[in-house]
Amino acid sequence: YEWLRGHYQNNEYGYISLNYRLNDNIDFQFRPSMTAYDMFNSEKMPYSADVYGRELHQGDYREDRRSLFESNEELQVRYHKDNIFGFLDLQALGGGNVRDFSFNSNFESTNYLNVPGVYSFSNSQGTLTGSSFRSSLLVLSAYYSVDLGYKSFITANVTGRVDKSYSMPANANSYIYTSFNLATVVSEYVHLPKVIYILKLRGSYAE
């Protein structure tokens, strides 16, 4: 009943999605979003508390404050067209994203209390102890995805993404992701026993 911990947190988040269709085949999407929080934790440790590493039972008061902010601005362009040359279906998209992230934290504690039950930093017996931490991150990204389909027989997909992180060394701050997928519905063009309703084969490779 005496050893009290407080926790207070405010969260803010949201996004806006803007879409524009240029024609029947091409459309654009812009989607900015953000998330943030402010957190405050406190601890009121009474004289009656028995804590490992704190030999004197003379209480403490501690505060832990943290704040986070992250924003993403994403732009996409999408293209789709069916029956190209009478047999090929195409879907493709390309996009870019800007991610901005920051985090701050501060911790402060008394070094035992002078007066029991008075939980403030001015009531510290010894020198106050504490720590602080700050972190920020900026990542620029570009990506694409292409789907090709030959009627309903076979589909192929290729994706790629490159990220450039400004928190990494300048000579090694970019990294690339790629993937390849191929799938075919064998039952569409091969006569199979009635017990087999559908047979599909798929292979993929990602790096």
DRENMITOR-379696 format. One record per residue (C-alpha): residue number from 1; residue in three letters; x, y, z. Coordinates in steps of 0.05 Angstrom, whole numbers. Layout:
DRENMITOR-379696
<NUM ALA <X Y Z>>,
...
END
This chain:
DRENMITOR-379696
<1 TYR <0 0 0>>,
<2 GLU <59 47 10>>,
<3 TRP <105 28 -48>>,
<4 LEU <71 67 -105>>,
<5 ARG <85 68 -179>>,
<6 GLY <52 118 -226>>,
<7 HIS <45 111 -301>>,
<8 TYR <18 165 -347>>,
<9 GLN <20 162 -423>>,
<10 ASN <-9 203 -480>>,
<11 ASN <-11 172 -549>>,
<12 GLU <-23 209 -615>>,
<13 TYR <-28 175 -682>>,
<14 GLY <-62 184 -749>>,
<15 TYR <-55 185 -824>>,
<16 ILE <-85 216 -886>>,
<17 SER <-93 179 -952>>,
<18 LEU <-99 218 -1016>>,
<19 ASN <-115 181 -1081>>,
<20 TYR <-115 205 -1153>>,
<21 ARG <-134 165 -1214>>,
<22 LEU <-100 189 -1277>>,
<23 ASN <-137 141 -1323>>,
<24 ASP <-165 70 -1323>>,
<25 ASN <-95 41 -1315>>,
<26 ILE <-55 89 -1271>>,
<27 ASP <-69 116 -1202>>,
<28 PHE <-29 151 -1148>>,
<29 GLN <-32 148 -1072>>,
<30 PHE <1 195 -1021>>,
<31 ARG <-3 173 -949>>,
<32 PRO <30 213 -893>>,
<33 SER <25 184 -823>>,
<34 MET <51 197 -754>>,
<35 THR <54 165 -686>>,
<36 ALA <79 195 -620>>,
<37 TYR <76 185 -546>>,
<38 ASP <96 220 -482>>,
<39 MET <106 176 -421>>,
<40 PHE <118 191 -347>>,
<41 ASN <133 138 -295>>,
<42 SER <145 151 -222>>,
<43 GLU <164 108 -163>>,
<44 LYS <153 124 -89>>,
<45 MET <194 75 -48>>,
<46 PRO <179 80 27>>,
<47 TYR <226 68 85>>,
<48 SER <190 2 96>>,
<49 ALA <214 -26 29>>,
<50 ASP <268 -79 30>>,
<51 VAL <306 -74 -36>>,
<52 TYR <366 -115 -59>>,
<53 GLY <426 -70 -67>>,
<54 ARG <398 -15 -22>>,
<55 GLU <423 -34 47>>,
<56 LEU <394 27 83>>,
<57 HIS <318 25 88>>,
<58 GLN <309 99 76>>,
<59 GLY <266 102 14>>,
<60 ASP <274 134 -54>>,
<61 TYR <236 175 -106>>,
<62 ARG <247 164 -181>>,
<63 GLU <221 193 -246>>,
<64 ASP <227 164 -316>>,
<65 ARG <205 207 -375>>,
<66 ARG <203 183 -447>>,
<67 SER <180 213 -513>>,
<68 LEU <176 183 -583>>,
<69 PHE <158 212 -650>>,
<70 GLU <156 178 -718>>,
<71 SER <130 202 -785>>,
<72 ASN <125 167 -852>>,
<73 GLU <110 200 -918>>,
<74 GLU <95 149 -973>>,
<75 LEU <81 160 -1047>>,
<76 GLN <58 103 -1093>>,
<77 VAL <42 98 -1166>>,
<78 ARG <4 36 -1190>>,
<79 TYR <-8 9 -1260>>,
<80 HIS <-51 -48 -1282>>,
<81 LYS <-73 -73 -1350>>,
<82 ASP <-104 -139 -1371>>,
<83 ASN <-102 -175 -1438>>,
<84 ILE <-39 -144 -1464>>,
<85 PHE <-27 -177 -1532>>,
<86 GLY <-89 -218 -1515>>,
<87 PHE <-56 -262 -1463>>,
<88 LEU <-15 -222 -1412>>,
<89 ASP <-39 -189 -1348>>,
<90 LEU <5 -137 -1315>>,
<91 GLN <3 -104 -1247>>,
<92 ALA <60 -60 -1223>>,
<93 LEU <74 -9 -1169>>,
<94 GLY <131 36 -1150>>,
<95 GLY <139 79 -1089>>,
<96 GLY <181 117 -1040>>,
<97 ASN <179 129 -966>>,
<98 VAL <212 178 -918>>,
<99 ARG <216 155 -846>>,
<100 ASP <235 204 -791>>,
<101 PHE <243 177 -721>>,
<102 SER <265 206 -654>>,
<103 PHE <266 181 -582>>,
<104 ASN <285 215 -517>>,
<105 SER <288 189 -446>>,
<106 ASN <309 218 -379>>,
<107 PHE <315 182 -313>>,
<108 GLU <328 214 -245>>,
<109 SER <329 185 -174>>,
<110 THR <342 207 -103>>,
<111 ASN <398 176 -63>>,
<112 TYR <356 158 -2>>,
<113 LEU <306 205 30>>,
<114 ASN <319 254 87>>,
<115 VAL <247 256 111>>,
<116 PRO <202 194 105>>,
<117 GLY <142 201 60>>,
<118 VAL <165 265 26>>,
<119 TYR <175 244 -46>>,
<120 SER <213 300 -82>>,
<121 PHE <284 309 -108>>,
<122 SER <297 364 -58>>,
<123 ASN <289 312 -3>>,
<124 SER <348 271 -27>>,
<125 GLN <401 252 25>>,
<126 GLY <457 244 -25>>,
<127 THR <472 270 -95>>,
<128 LEU <417 256 -146>>,
<129 THR <432 202 -197>>,
<130 GLY <405 198 -267>>,
<131 SER <415 185 -341>>,
<132 SER <391 210 -408>>,
<133 PHE <387 180 -477>>,
<134 ARG <372 208 -545>>,
<135 SER <364 173 -612>>,
<136 SER <344 196 -681>>,
<137 LEU <337 160 -748>>,
<138 LEU <323 181 -819>>,
<139 VAL <311 128 -873>>,
<140 LEU <297 141 -946>>,
<141 SER <266 82 -984>>,
<142 ALA <246 64 -1055>>,
<143 TYR <212 0 -1077>>,
<144 TYR <176 -35 -1134>>,
<145 SER <134 -96 -1148>>,
<146 VAL <115 -126 -1215>>,
<147 ASP <64 -182 -1227>>,
<148 LEU <58 -216 -1294>>,
<149 GLY <4 -268 -1309>>,
<150 TYR <-4 -312 -1370>>,
<151 LYS <-79 -324 -1373>>,
<152 SER <-94 -366 -1312>>,
<153 PHE <-36 -413 -1323>>,
<154 ILE <26 -380 -1295>>,
<155 THR <43 -318 -1254>>,
<156 ALA <110 -286 -1239>>,
<157 ASN <126 -233 -1187>>,
<158 VAL <189 -192 -1177>>,
<159 THR <200 -143 -1119>>,
<160 GLY <256 -98 -1098>>,
<161 ARG <269 -47 -1044>>,
<162 VAL <328 -3 -1025>>,
<163 ASP <336 33 -959>>,
<164 LYS <385 88 -943>>,
<165 SER <394 98 -868>>,
<166 TYR <430 160 -843>>,
<167 SER <445 128 -775>>,
<168 MET <495 81 -808>>,
<169 PRO <565 95 -834>>,
<170 ALA <565 137 -897>>,
<171 ASN <603 84 -937>>,
<172 ALA <554 28 -918>>,
<173 ASN <486 59 -905>>,
<174 SER <445 28 -962>>,
<175 TYR <416 -41 -965>>,
<176 ILE <374 -77 -1018>>,
<177 TYR <320 -129 -1013>>,
<178 THR <298 -170 -1074>>,
<179 SER <250 -228 -1085>>,
<180 PHE <227 -271 -1143>>,
<181 ASN <165 -315 -1144>>,
<182 LEU <137 -362 -1197>>,
<183 ALA <72 -400 -1192>>,
<184 THR <32 -444 -1239>>,
<185 VAL <-36 -478 -1233>>,
<186 VAL <-21 -545 -1264>>,
<187 SER <-94 -567 -1261>>,
<188 GLU <-112 -512 -1310>>,
<189 TYR <-75 -545 -1368>>,
<190 VAL <-63 -618 -1347>>,
<191 HIS <-119 -669 -1341>>,
<192 LEU <-116 -697 -1270>>,
<193 PRO <-155 -751 -1233>>,
<194 LYS <-222 -726 -1205>>,
<195 VAL <-196 -734 -1134>>,
<196 ILE <-149 -676 -1146>>,
<197 TYR <-190 -612 -1150>>,
<198 ILE <-132 -564 -1158>>,
<199 LEU <-56 -571 -1163>>,
<200 LYS <-11 -511 -1157>>,
<201 LEU <64 -506 -1157>>,
<202 ARG <102 -447 -1129>>,
<203 GLY <175 -428 -1121>>,
<204 SER <205 -365 -1091>>,
<205 TYR <273 -335 -1075>>,
<206 ALA <286 -275 -1031>>,
<207 GLU <349 -239 -1009>>,
END
